[in-house]
């Protein structure tokens, strides 16, 4: 399969974990050093965060990276 043919997307459980932790989007954003709009877009899977931001989000949510983020191969 050529790189151009590879299709996939980043998925996440941020909202469920955030709500379970009793955090608002703004609180998560503040702790992860991001904007609320960024957290909203990542939760809605409209935007894949940088690796650095993804690790910060997982750390704030006190969850293993693999529990927060996943990758689905749509190819």
mmJSON file of the N, C-alpha and C atoms, coordinates in Angstrom:
{"data_MODEL":{"atom_site":{
"group_PDB":["ATOM","ATOM","ATOM","ATOM","ATOM","ATOM","ATOM","ATOM","ATOM","ATOM","ATOM","ATOM","ATOM","ATOM","ATOM","ATOM","ATOM","ATOM","ATOM","ATOM","ATOM","ATOM","ATOM","ATOM","ATOM","ATOM","ATOM","ATOM","ATOM","ATOM","ATOM","ATOM","ATOM","ATOM","ATOM","ATOM","ATOM","ATOM","ATOM","ATOM","ATOM","ATOM","ATOM","ATOM","ATOM","ATOM","ATOM","ATOM","ATOM","ATOM","ATOM","ATOM","ATOM","ATOM","ATOM","ATOM","ATOM","ATOM","ATOM","ATOM","ATOM","ATOM","ATOM","ATOM","ATOM","ATOM","ATOM","ATOM","ATOM","ATOM","ATOM","ATOM","ATOM","ATOM","ATOM","ATOM","ATOM","ATOM","ATOM","ATOM","ATOM","ATOM","ATOM","ATOM","ATOM","ATOM","ATOM","ATOM","ATOM","ATOM","ATOM","ATOM","ATOM","ATOM","ATOM","ATOM","ATOM","ATOM","ATOM","ATOM","ATOM","ATOM","ATOM","ATOM","ATOM","ATOM","ATOM","ATOM","ATOM","ATOM","ATOM","ATOM","ATOM","ATOM","ATOM","ATOM","ATOM","ATOM","ATOM","ATOM","ATOM","ATOM","ATOM","ATOM","ATOM","ATOM","ATOM","ATOM","ATOM","ATOM","ATOM","ATOM","ATOM","ATOM","ATOM","ATOM","ATOM","ATOM","ATOM","ATOM","ATOM","ATOM","ATOM","ATOM","ATOM","ATOM","ATOM","ATOM","ATOM","ATOM","ATOM","ATOM","ATOM","ATOM","ATOM","ATOM","ATOM","ATOM","ATOM","ATOM","ATOM","ATOM","ATOM","ATOM","ATOM","ATOM","ATOM","ATOM","ATOM","ATOM","ATOM","ATOM","ATOM","ATOM","ATOM","ATOM","ATOM","ATOM","ATOM","ATOM","ATOM","ATOM","ATOM","ATOM","ATOM","ATOM","ATOM","ATOM","ATOM","ATOM","ATOM","ATOM","ATOM","ATOM","ATOM","ATOM","ATOM","ATOM","ATOM","ATOM","ATOM","ATOM","ATOM","ATOM","ATOM","ATOM","ATOM","ATOM","ATOM","ATOM","ATOM","ATOM","ATOM","ATOM","ATOM","ATOM","ATOM","ATOM","ATOM","ATOM","ATOM","ATOM","ATOM","ATOM","ATOM"],
"id":[1,2,3,4,5,6,7,8,9,10,11,12,13,14,15,16,17,18,19,20,21,22,23,24,25,26,27,28,29,30,31,32,33,34,35,36,37,38,39,40,41,42,43,44,45,46,47,48,49,50,51,52,53,54,55,56,57,58,59,60,61,62,63,64,65,66,67,68,69,70,71,72,73,74,75,76,77,78,79,80,81,82,83,84,85,86,87,88,89,90,91,92,93,94,95,96,97,98,99,100,101,102,103,104,105,106,107,108,109,110,111,112,113,114,115,116,117,118,119,120,121,122,123,124,125,126,127,128,129,130,131,132,133,134,135,136,137,138,139,140,141,142,143,144,145,146,147,148,149,150,151,152,153,154,155,156,157,158,159,160,161,162,163,164,165,166,167,168,169,170,171,172,173,174,175,176,177,178,179,180,181,182,183,184,185,186,187,188,189,190,191,192,193,194,195,196,197,198,199,200,201,202,203,204,205,206,207,208,209,210,211,212,213,214,215,216,217,218,219,220,221,222,223,224,225],
"type_symbol":["N","C","C","N","C","C","N","C","C","N","C","C","N","C","C","N","C","C","N","C","C","N","C","C","N","C","C","N","C","C","N","C","C","N","C","C","N","C","C","N","C","C","N","C","C","N","C","C","N","C","C","N","C","C","N","C","C","N","C","C","N","C","C","N","C","C","N","C","C","N","C","C","N","C","C","N","C","C","N","C","C","N","C","C","N","C","C","N","C","C","N","C","C","N","C","C","N","C","C","N","C","C","N","C","C","N","C","C","N","C","C","N","C","C","N","C","C","N","C","C","N","C","C","N","C","C","N","C","C","N","C","C","N","C","C","N","C","C","N","C","C","N","C","C","N","C","C","N","C","C","N","C","C","N","C","C","N","C","C","N","C","C","N","C","C","N","C","C","N","C","C","N","C","C","N","C","C","N","C","C","N","C","C","N","C","C","N","C","C","N","C","C","N","C","C","N","C","C","N","C","C","N","C","C","N","C","C","N","C","C","N","C","C","N","C","C","N","C","C","N","C","C","N","C","C"],
"label_atom_id":["N","CA","C","N","CA","C","N","CA","C","N","CA","C","N","CA","C","N","CA","C","N","CA","C","N","CA","C","N","CA","C","N","CA","C","N","CA","C","N","CA","C","N","CA","C","N","CA","C","N","CA","C","N","CA","C","N","CA","C","N","CA","C","N","CA","C","N","CA","C","N","CA","C","N","CA","C","N","CA","C","N","CA","C","N","CA","C","N","CA","C","N","CA","C","N","CA","C","N","CA","C","N","CA","C","N","CA","C","N","CA","C","N","CA","C","N","CA","C","N","CA","C","N","CA","C","N","CA","C","N","CA","C","N","CA","C","N","CA","C","N","CA","C","N","CA","C","N","CA","C","N","CA","C","N","CA","C","N","CA","C","N","CA","C","N","CA","C","N","CA","C","N","CA","C","N","CA","C","N","CA","C","N","CA","C","N","CA","C","N","CA","C","N","CA","C","N","CA","C","N","CA","C","N","CA","C","N","CA","C","N","CA","C","N","CA","C","N","CA","C","N","CA","C","N","CA","C","N","CA","C","N","CA","C","N","CA","C","N","CA","C","N","CA","C","N","CA","C","N","CA","C","N","CA","C","N","CA","C","N","CA","C"],
"label_alt_id":[null,null,null,null,null,null,null,null,null,null,null,null,null,null,null,null,null,null,null,null,null,null,null,null,null,null,null,null,null,null,null,null,null,null,null,null,null,null,null,null,null,null,null,null,null,null,null,null,null,null,null,null,null,null,null,null,null,null,null,null,null,null,null,null,null,null,null,null,null,null,null,null,null,null,null,null,null,null,null,null,null,null,null,null,null,null,null,null,null,null,null,null,null,null,null,null,null,null,null,null,null,null,null,null,null,null,null,null,null,null,null,null,null,null,null,null,null,null,null,null,null,null,null,null,null,null,null,null,null,null,null,null,null,null,null,null,null,null,null,null,null,null,null,null,null,null,null,null,null,null,null,null,null,null,null,null,null,null,null,null,null,null,null,null,null,null,null,null,null,null,null,null,null,null,null,null,null,null,null,null,null,null,null,null,null,null,null,null,null,null,null,null,null,null,null,null,null,null,null,null,null,null,null,null,null,null,null,null,null,null,null,null,null,null,null,null,null,null,null,null,null,null,null,null,null],
"label_comp_id":["UNK","UNK","UNK","UNK","UNK","UNK","UNK","UNK","UNK","UNK","UNK","UNK","UNK","UNK","UNK","UNK","UNK","UNK","UNK","UNK","UNK","UNK","UNK","UNK","UNK","UNK","UNK","UNK","UNK","UNK","UNK","UNK","UNK","UNK","UNK","UNK","UNK","UNK","UNK","UNK","UNK","UNK","UNK","UNK","UNK","UNK","UNK","UNK","UNK","UNK","UNK","UNK","UNK","UNK","UNK","UNK","UNK","UNK","UNK","UNK","UNK","UNK","UNK","UNK","UNK","UNK","UNK","UNK","UNK","UNK","UNK","UNK","UNK","UNK","UNK","UNK","UNK","UNK","UNK","UNK","UNK","UNK","UNK","UNK","UNK","UNK","UNK","UNK","UNK","UNK","UNK","UNK","UNK","UNK","UNK","UNK","UNK","UNK","UNK","UNK","UNK","UNK","UNK","UNK","UNK","UNK","UNK","UNK","UNK","UNK","UNK","UNK","UNK","UNK","UNK","UNK","UNK","UNK","UNK","UNK","UNK","UNK","UNK","UNK","UNK","UNK","UNK","UNK","UNK","UNK","UNK","UNK","UNK","UNK","UNK","UNK","UNK","UNK","UNK","UNK","UNK","UNK","UNK","UNK","UNK","UNK","UNK","UNK","UNK","UNK","UNK","UNK","UNK","UNK","UNK","UNK","UNK","UNK","UNK","UNK","UNK","UNK","UNK","UNK","UNK","UNK","UNK","UNK","UNK","UNK","UNK","UNK","UNK","UNK","UNK","UNK","UNK","UNK","UNK","UNK","UNK","UNK","UNK","UNK","UNK","UNK","UNK","UNK","UNK","UNK","UNK","UNK","UNK","UNK","UNK","UNK","UNK","UNK","UNK","UNK","UNK","UNK","UNK","UNK","UNK","UNK","UNK","UNK","UNK","UNK","UNK","UNK","UNK","UNK","UNK","UNK","UNK","UNK","UNK","UNK","UNK","UNK","UNK","UNK","UNK"],
"label_asym_id":["A","A","A","A","A","A","A","A","A","A","A","A","A","A","A","A","A","A","A","A","A","A","A","A","A","A","A","A","A","A","A","A","A","A","A","A","A","A","A","A","A","A","A","A","A","A","A","A","A","A","A","A","A","A","A","A","A","A","A","A","A","A","A","A","A","A","A","A","A","A","A","A","A","A","A","A","A","A","A","A","A","A","A","A","A","A","A","A","A","A","A","A","A","A","A","A","A","A","A","A","A","A","A","A","A","A","A","A","A","A","A","A","A","A","A","A","A","A","A","A","A","A","A","A","A","A","A","A","A","A","A","A","A","A","A","A","A","A","A","A","A","A","A","A","A","A","A","A","A","A","A","A","A","A","A","A","A","A","A","A","A","A","A","A","A","A","A","A","A","A","A","A","A","A","A","A","A","A","A","A","A","A","A","A","A","A","A","A","A","A","A","A","A","A","A","A","A","A","A","A","A","A","A","A","A","A","A","A","A","A","A","A","A","A","A","A","A","A","A","A","A","A","A","A","A"],
"label_entity_id":["1","1","1","1","1","1","1","1","1","1","1","1","1","1","1","1","1","1","1","1","1","1","1","1","1","1","1","1","1","1","1","1","1","1","1","1","1","1","1","1","1","1","1","1","1","1","1","1","1","1","1","1","1","1","1","1","1","1","1","1","1","1","1","1","1","1","1","1","1","1","1","1","1","1","1","1","1","1","1","1","1","1","1","1","1","1","1","1","1","1","1","1","1","1","1","1","1","1","1","1","1","1","1","1","1","1","1","1","1","1","1","1","1","1","1","1","1","1","1","1","1","1","1","1","1","1","1","1","1","1","1","1","1","1","1","1","1","1","1","1","1","1","1","1","1","1","1","1","1","1","1","1","1","1","1","1","1","1","1","1","1","1","1","1","1","1","1","1","1","1","1","1","1","1","1","1","1","1","1","1","1","1","1","1","1","1","1","1","1","1","1","1","1","1","1","1","1","1","1","1","1","1","1","1","1","1","1","1","1","1","1","1","1","1","1","1","1","1","1","1","1","1","1","1","1"],
"label_seq_id":[1,1,1,2,2,2,3,3,3,4,4,4,5,5,5,6,6,6,7,7,7,8,8,8,9,9,9,10,10,10,11,11,11,12,12,12,13,13,13,14,14,14,15,15,15,16,16,16,17,17,17,18,18,18,19,19,19,20,20,20,21,21,21,22,22,22,23,23,23,24,24,24,25,25,25,26,26,26,27,27,27,28,28,28,29,29,29,30,30,30,31,31,31,32,32,32,33,33,33,34,34,34,35,35,35,36,36,36,37,37,37,38,38,38,39,39,39,40,40,40,41,41,41,42,42,42,43,43,43,44,44,44,45,45,45,46,46,46,47,47,47,48,48,48,49,49,49,50,50,50,51,51,51,52,52,52,53,53,53,54,54,54,55,55,55,56,56,56,57,57,57,58,58,58,59,59,59,60,60,60,61,61,61,62,62,62,63,63,63,64,64,64,65,65,65,66,66,66,67,67,67,68,68,68,69,69,69,70,70,70,71,71,71,72,72,72,73,73,73,74,74,74,75,75,75],
"pdbx_PDB_ins_code":[null,null,null,null,null,null,null,null,null,null,null,null,null,null,null,null,null,null,null,null,null,null,null,null,null,null,null,null,null,null,null,null,null,null,null,null,null,null,null,null,null,null,null,null,null,null,null,null,null,null,null,null,null,null,null,null,null,null,null,null,null,null,null,null,null,null,null,null,null,null,null,null,null,null,null,null,null,null,null,null,null,null,null,null,null,null,null,null,null,null,null,null,null,null,null,null,null,null,null,null,null,null,null,null,null,null,null,null,null,null,null,null,null,null,null,null,null,null,null,null,null,null,null,null,null,null,null,null,null,null,null,null,null,null,null,null,null,null,null,null,null,null,null,null,null,null,null,null,null,null,null,null,null,null,null,null,null,null,null,null,null,null,null,null,null,null,null,null,null,null,null,null,null,null,null,null,null,null,null,null,null,null,null,null,null,null,null,null,null,null,null,null,null,null,null,null,null,null,null,null,null,null,null,null,null,null,null,null,null,null,null,null,null,null,null,null,null,null,null,null,null,null,null,null,null],
"Cartn_x":[0.853,0.0,0.895,0.608,1.395,0.995,1.899,1.553,0.335,0.158,-0.998,-2.301,-2.231,-3.441,-3.807,-2.872,-3.138,-4.148,-5.188,-6.215,-6.498,-6.569,-6.866,-7.184,-7.559,-7.892,-7.613,-7.325,-7.089,-8.44,-8.67,-9.89,-9.51,-10.501,-10.18,-11.391,-11.095,-12.114,-12.025,-11.555,-11.313,-12.574,-13.675,-14.88,-15.307,-15.362,-15.791,-14.849,-13.559,-12.58,-12.624,-12.802,-12.877,-14.093,-15.249,-16.477,-16.332,-15.755,-15.532,-14.617,-13.703,-12.78,-13.373,-14.569,-15.219,-14.61,-14.027,-13.393,-14.248,-14.243,-14.855,-13.828,-14.291,-13.352,-12.321,-12.765,-11.844,-10.802,-11.214,-10.263,-9.228,-9.683,-8.744,-7.801,-8.346,-7.518,-6.457,-6.864,-5.913,-4.797,-5.151,-4.157,-3.254,-3.797,-3.019,-2.318,-2.472,-1.879,-2.34,-3.667,-4.303,-5.489,-6.139,-7.353,-8.568,-9.66,-10.896,-11.339,-11.137,-11.522,-10.732,-9.467,-8.661,-9.186,-9.489,-10.027,-11.351,-12.211,-13.489,-13.261,-12.346,-12.076,-11.483,-10.59,-9.994,-11.056,-11.871,-12.949,-13.875,-14.176,-15.098,-14.405,-13.118,-12.308,-12.269,-12.325,-12.181,-10.717,-9.922,-8.518,-7.718,-6.617,-5.708,-4.634,-4.487,-3.518,-2.087,-1.179,0.239,0.512,1.578,1.947,2.178,2.817,3.078,1.769,0.815,-0.47,-1.213,-1.16,-1.845,-1.322,-0.014,0.558,0.167,0.117,-0.295,-1.746,-2.61,-4.022,-4.13,-3.431,-3.469,-2.969,-1.929,-1.372,-2.384,-3.031,-4.034,-5.186,-5.575,-6.679,-6.246,-4.948,-4.409,-4.746,-4.537,-4.865,-3.714,-3.498,-2.475,-2.824,-1.81,-1.999,-2.939,-2.727,-3.514,-4.982,-5.277,-6.664,-7.365,-6.604,-7.165,-7.27,-6.221,-6.156,-6.039,-6.571,-6.463,-6.326,-6.11,-5.988,-6.815,-7.673,-8.514,-8.033,-7.717,-7.303,-8.554,-8.85,-10.034,-9.749,-8.532,-8.126,-8.529],
"Cartn_y":[-1.175,0.0,1.233,2.155,3.379,4.314,5.205,6.153,6.992,7.331,8.136,7.366,6.037,5.227,4.952,5.175,4.923,5.945,5.462,6.336,5.913,6.885,6.583,7.854,7.688,8.863,8.579,9.662,9.593,9.67,8.778,8.788,9.074,9.408,9.666,9.458,9.351,9.223,10.407,11.54,12.691,13.117,13.269,13.775,12.879,11.572,10.649,10.709,10.737,10.792,12.142,13.212,14.556,14.68,14.248,14.313,13.436,12.244,11.35,11.951,12.807,13.462,14.744,15.094,16.297,17.596,17.546,18.722,19.326,20.633,21.304,21.341,21.682,21.836,22.918,23.995,25.088,24.648,23.875,23.399,22.472,21.577,20.693,21.519,22.48,23.336,24.065,24.651,25.385,24.472,23.3,22.376,21.782,21.623,21.045,22.116,23.388,24.516,24.568,24.573,24.663,25.613,25.889,26.701,25.796,26.346,25.578,25.152,26.025,25.703,24.507,24.416,23.271,21.994,22.039,20.859,20.455,21.418,21.14,20.435,20.951,20.358,18.958,18.754,17.426,16.436,16.842,15.964,15.541,16.475,16.207,15.479,15.185,14.513,15.293,16.609,17.504,17.898,17.645,18.053,17.011,16.57,15.646,16.482,16.346,17.175,16.776,17.691,17.345,16.24,15.543,14.488,15.069,16.225,16.873,17.203,17.789,18.124,16.858,15.838,14.583,13.997,14.029,13.515,14.389,15.702,16.582,16.312,16.116,15.818,14.513,13.481,12.197,12.347,13.118,13.325,14.033,15.082,15.81,14.883,14.009,13.085,11.885,11.825,10.748,9.373,9.278,8.033,7.683,6.395,6.006,6.57,6.947,7.508,6.642,5.332,4.406,4.336,4.759,4.792,6.048,7.083,8.353,8.409,7.97,8.094,6.737,6.676,5.484,5.892,4.92,5.176,4.124,4.571,3.682,3.734,2.577,2.481,2.379,3.417,3.428,2.873,2.365,1.896,0.531],
"Cartn_z":[0.0,0.0,0.0,-0.877,-0.939,0.198,0.628,1.701,1.348,0.075,-0.324,-0.147,-0.214,-0.089,1.371,2.271,3.689,4.204,4.835,5.384,6.813,7.686,9.069,9.819,11.065,11.868,13.336,14.041,15.474,16.175,17.117,17.913,19.365,20.171,21.565,22.471,23.767,24.813,25.774,25.267,26.129,26.863,26.156,26.812,27.965,27.72,28.771,29.968,29.707,30.803,31.513,30.749,31.335,32.239,31.749,32.549,33.79,33.629,34.753,35.808,35.362,36.294,36.869,36.432,36.943,36.428,35.23,34.651,33.542,33.455,32.309,31.18,29.984,28.877,29.203,29.828,30.157,31.179,32.175,33.177,32.545,31.671,30.976,30.115,29.406,28.547,29.364,30.471,31.315,31.808,32.272,32.83,31.75,30.529,29.431,28.597,29.008,28.297,26.838,26.691,25.371,25.497,24.383,24.443,24.569,25.068,25.147,23.748,22.755,21.38,20.848,21.236,20.823,21.455,22.75,23.435,22.79,22.498,21.838,20.503,19.687,18.376,18.49,19.462,19.645,20.122,21.099,21.593,20.458,19.55,18.443,17.289,17.454,16.441,15.134,15.257,14.107,13.92,14.947,14.958,15.719,15.118,15.806,16.488,17.795,18.515,18.193,18.455,18.36,19.381,19.179,20.12,21.51,21.571,22.854,23.583,22.869,23.491,23.889,23.062,23.384,24.691,24.882,26.129,27.321,27.118,28.217,28.609,27.623,27.906,28.694,28.25,28.948,30.381,30.568,31.912,32.815,32.285,33.076,33.444,32.515,32.771,33.61,33.937,34.767,34.175,32.855,32.146,31.211,30.976,30.004,28.623,27.879,26.544,25.7,25.739,24.917,25.342,26.569,27.02,26.519,26.282,25.835,24.318,23.626,22.164,21.491,20.286,19.468,18.008,17.16,15.732,15.007,14.12,13.324,11.897,11.339,9.947,9.085,8.341,7.485,6.092,5.898,4.571,4.346],
"occupancy":[1.0,1.0,1.0,1.0,1.0,1.0,1.0,1.0,1.0,1.0,1.0,1.0,1.0,1.0,1.0,1.0,1.0,1.0,1.0,1.0,1.0,1.0,1.0,1.0,1.0,1.0,1.0,1.0,1.0,1.0,1.0,1.0,1.0,1.0,1.0,1.0,1.0,1.0,1.0,1.0,1.0,1.0,1.0,1.0,1.0,1.0,1.0,1.0,1.0,1.0,1.0,1.0,1.0,1.0,1.0,1.0,1.0,1.0,1.0,1.0,1.0,1.0,1.0,1.0,1.0,1.0,1.0,1.0,1.0,1.0,1.0,1.0,1.0,1.0,1.0,1.0,1.0,1.0,1.0,1.0,1.0,1.0,1.0,1.0,1.0,1.0,1.0,1.0,1.0,1.0,1.0,1.0,1.0,1.0,1.0,1.0,1.0,1.0,1.0,1.0,1.0,1.0,1.0,1.0,1.0,1.0,1.0,1.0,1.0,1.0,1.0,1.0,1.0,1.0,1.0,1.0,1.0,1.0,1.0,1.0,1.0,1.0,1.0,1.0,1.0,1.0,1.0,1.0,1.0,1.0,1.0,1.0,1.0,1.0,1.0,1.0,1.0,1.0,1.0,1.0,1.0,1.0,1.0,1.0,1.0,1.0,1.0,1.0,1.0,1.0,1.0,1.0,1.0,1.0,1.0,1.0,1.0,1.0,1.0,1.0,1.0,1.0,1.0,1.0,1.0,1.0,1.0,1.0,1.0,1.0,1.0,1.0,1.0,1.0,1.0,1.0,1.0,1.0,1.0,1.0,1.0,1.0,1.0,1.0,1.0,1.0,1.0,1.0,1.0,1.0,1.0,1.0,1.0,1.0,1.0,1.0,1.0,1.0,1.0,1.0,1.0,1.0,1.0,1.0,1.0,1.0,1.0,1.0,1.0,1.0,1.0,1.0,1.0,1.0,1.0,1.0,1.0,1.0,1.0,1.0,1.0,1.0,1.0,1.0,1.0],
"B_iso_or_equiv":[0.0,0.0,0.0,0.0,0.0,0.0,0.0,0.0,0.0,0.0,0.0,0.0,0.0,0.0,0.0,0.0,0.0,0.0,0.0,0.0,0.0,0.0,0.0,0.0,0.0,0.0,0.0,0.0,0.0,0.0,0.0,0.0,0.0,0.0,0.0,0.0,0.0,0.0,0.0,0.0,0.0,0.0,0.0,0.0,0.0,0.0,0.0,0.0,0.0,0.0,0.0,0.0,0.0,0.0,0.0,0.0,0.0,0.0,0.0,0.0,0.0,0.0,0.0,0.0,0.0,0.0,0.0,0.0,0.0,0.0,0.0,0.0,0.0,0.0,0.0,0.0,0.0,0.0,0.0,0.0,0.0,0.0,0.0,0.0,0.0,0.0,0.0,0.0,0.0,0.0,0.0,0.0,0.0,0.0,0.0,0.0,0.0,0.0,0.0,0.0,0.0,0.0,0.0,0.0,0.0,0.0,0.0,0.0,0.0,0.0,0.0,0.0,0.0,0.0,0.0,0.0,0.0,0.0,0.0,0.0,0.0,0.0,0.0,0.0,0.0,0.0,0.0,0.0,0.0,0.0,0.0,0.0,0.0,0.0,0.0,0.0,0.0,0.0,0.0,0.0,0.0,0.0,0.0,0.0,0.0,0.0,0.0,0.0,0.0,0.0,0.0,0.0,0.0,0.0,0.0,0.0,0.0,0.0,0.0,0.0,0.0,0.0,0.0,0.0,0.0,0.0,0.0,0.0,0.0,0.0,0.0,0.0,0.0,0.0,0.0,0.0,0.0,0.0,0.0,0.0,0.0,0.0,0.0,0.0,0.0,0.0,0.0,0.0,0.0,0.0,0.0,0.0,0.0,0.0,0.0,0.0,0.0,0.0,0.0,0.0,0.0,0.0,0.0,0.0,0.0,0.0,0.0,0.0,0.0,0.0,0.0,0.0,0.0,0.0,0.0,0.0,0.0,0.0,0.0,0.0,0.0,0.0,0.0,0.0,0.0],
"pdbx_formal_charge":[null,null,null,null,null,null,null,null,null,null,null,null,null,null,null,null,null,null,null,null,null,null,null,null,null,null,null,null,null,null,null,null,null,null,null,null,null,null,null,null,null,null,null,null,null,null,null,null,null,null,null,null,null,null,null,null,null,null,null,null,null,null,null,null,null,null,null,null,null,null,null,null,null,null,null,null,null,null,null,null,null,null,null,null,null,null,null,null,null,null,null,null,null,null,null,null,null,null,null,null,null,null,null,null,null,null,null,null,null,null,null,null,null,null,null,null,null,null,null,null,null,null,null,null,null,null,null,null,null,null,null,null,null,null,null,null,null,null,null,null,null,null,null,null,null,null,null,null,null,null,null,null,null,null,null,null,null,null,null,null,null,null,null,null,null,null,null,null,null,null,null,null,null,null,null,null,null,null,null,null,null,null,null,null,null,null,null,null,null,null,null,null,null,null,null,null,null,null,null,null,null,null,null,null,null,null,null,null,null,null,null,null,null,null,null,null,null,null,null,null,null,null,null,null,null],
"auth_seq_id":[1,1,1,2,2,2,3,3,3,4,4,4,5,5,5,6,6,6,7,7,7,8,8,8,9,9,9,10,10,10,11,11,11,12,12,12,13,13,13,14,14,14,15,15,15,16,16,16,17,17,17,18,18,18,19,19,19,20,20,20,21,21,21,22,22,22,23,23,23,24,24,24,25,25,25,26,26,26,27,27,27,28,28,28,29,29,29,30,30,30,31,31,31,32,32,32,33,33,33,34,34,34,35,35,35,36,36,36,37,37,37,38,38,38,39,39,39,40,40,40,41,41,41,42,42,42,43,43,43,44,44,44,45,45,45,46,46,46,47,47,47,48,48,48,49,49,49,50,50,50,51,51,51,52,52,52,53,53,53,54,54,54,55,55,55,56,56,56,57,57,57,58,58,58,59,59,59,60,60,60,61,61,61,62,62,62,63,63,63,64,64,64,65,65,65,66,66,66,67,67,67,68,68,68,69,69,69,70,70,70,71,71,71,72,72,72,73,73,73,74,74,74,75,75,75],
"auth_comp_id":["UNK","UNK","UNK","UNK","UNK","UNK","UNK","UNK","UNK","UNK","UNK","UNK","UNK","UNK","UNK","UNK","UNK","UNK","UNK","UNK","UNK","UNK","UNK","UNK","UNK","UNK","UNK","UNK","UNK","UNK","UNK","UNK","UNK","UNK","UNK","UNK","UNK","UNK","UNK","UNK","UNK","UNK","UNK","UNK","UNK","UNK","UNK","UNK","UNK","UNK","UNK","UNK","UNK","UNK","UNK","UNK","UNK","UNK","UNK","UNK","UNK","UNK","UNK","UNK","UNK","UNK","UNK","UNK","UNK","UNK","UNK","UNK","UNK","UNK","UNK","UNK","UNK","UNK","UNK","UNK","UNK","UNK","UNK","UNK","UNK","UNK","UNK","UNK","UNK","UNK","UNK","UNK","UNK","UNK","UNK","UNK","UNK","UNK","UNK","UNK","UNK","UNK","UNK","UNK","UNK","UNK","UNK","UNK","UNK","UNK","UNK","UNK","UNK","UNK","UNK","UNK","UNK","UNK","UNK","UNK","UNK","UNK","UNK","UNK","UNK","UNK","UNK","UNK","UNK","UNK","UNK","UNK","UNK","UNK","UNK","UNK","UNK","UNK","UNK","UNK","UNK","UNK","UNK","UNK","UNK","UNK","UNK","UNK","UNK","UNK","UNK","UNK","UNK","UNK","UNK","UNK","UNK","UNK","UNK","UNK","UNK","UNK","UNK","UNK","UNK","UNK","UNK","UNK","UNK","UNK","UNK","UNK","UNK","UNK","UNK","UNK","UNK","UNK","UNK","UNK","UNK","UNK","UNK","UNK","UNK","UNK","UNK","UNK","UNK","UNK","UNK","UNK","UNK","UNK","UNK","UNK","UNK","UNK","UNK","UNK","UNK","UNK","UNK","UNK","UNK","UNK","UNK","UNK","UNK","UNK","UNK","UNK","UNK","UNK","UNK","UNK","UNK","UNK","UNK","UNK","UNK","UNK","UNK","UNK","UNK"],
"auth_asym_id":["A","A","A","A","A","A","A","A","A","A","A","A","A","A","A","A","A","A","A","A","A","A","A","A","A","A","A","A","A","A","A","A","A","A","A","A","A","A","A","A","A","A","A","A","A","A","A","A","A","A","A","A","A","A","A","A","A","A","A","A","A","A","A","A","A","A","A","A","A","A","A","A","A","A","A","A","A","A","A","A","A","A","A","A","A","A","A","A","A","A","A","A","A","A","A","A","A","A","A","A","A","A","A","A","A","A","A","A","A","A","A","A","A","A","A","A","A","A","A","A","A","A","A","A","A","A","A","A","A","A","A","A","A","A","A","A","A","A","A","A","A","A","A","A","A","A","A","A","A","A","A","A","A","A","A","A","A","A","A","A","A","A","A","A","A","A","A","A","A","A","A","A","A","A","A","A","A","A","A","A","A","A","A","A","A","A","A","A","A","A","A","A","A","A","A","A","A","A","A","A","A","A","A","A","A","A","A","A","A","A","A","A","A","A","A","A","A","A","A","A","A","A","A","A","A"],
"auth_atom_id":["N","CA","C","N","CA","C","N","CA","C","N","CA","C","N","CA","C","N","CA","C","N","CA","C","N","CA","C","N","CA","C","N","CA","C","N","CA","C","N","CA","C","N","CA","C","N","CA","C","N","CA","C","N","CA","C","N","CA","C","N","CA","C","N","CA","C","N","CA","C","N","CA","C","N","CA","C","N","CA","C","N","CA","C","N","CA","C","N","CA","C","N","CA","C","N","CA","C","N","CA","C","N","CA","C","N","CA","C","N","CA","C","N","CA","C","N","CA","C","N","CA","C","N","CA","C","N","CA","C","N","CA","C","N","CA","C","N","CA","C","N","CA","C","N","CA","C","N","CA","C","N","CA","C","N","CA","C","N","CA","C","N","CA","C","N","CA","C","N","CA","C","N","CA","C","N","CA","C","N","CA","C","N","CA","C","N","CA","C","N","CA","C","N","CA","C","N","CA","C","N","CA","C","N","CA","C","N","CA","C","N","CA","C","N","CA","C","N","CA","C","N","CA","C","N","CA","C","N","CA","C","N","CA","C","N","CA","C","N","CA","C","N","CA","C","N","CA","C","N","CA","C","N","CA","C","N","CA","C","N","CA","C"],
"pdbx_PDB_model_num":[1,1,1,1,1,1,1,1,1,1,1,1,1,1,1,1,1,1,1,1,1,1,1,1,1,1,1,1,1,1,1,1,1,1,1,1,1,1,1,1,1,1,1,1,1,1,1,1,1,1,1,1,1,1,1,1,1,1,1,1,1,1,1,1,1,1,1,1,1,1,1,1,1,1,1,1,1,1,1,1,1,1,1,1,1,1,1,1,1,1,1,1,1,1,1,1,1,1,1,1,1,1,1,1,1,1,1,1,1,1,1,1,1,1,1,1,1,1,1,1,1,1,1,1,1,1,1,1,1,1,1,1,1,1,1,1,1,1,1,1,1,1,1,1,1,1,1,1,1,1,1,1,1,1,1,1,1,1,1,1,1,1,1,1,1,1,1,1,1,1,1,1,1,1,1,1,1,1,1,1,1,1,1,1,1,1,1,1,1,1,1,1,1,1,1,1,1,1,1,1,1,1,1,1,1,1,1,1,1,1,1,1,1,1,1,1,1,1,1,1,1,1,1,1,1]
}}}
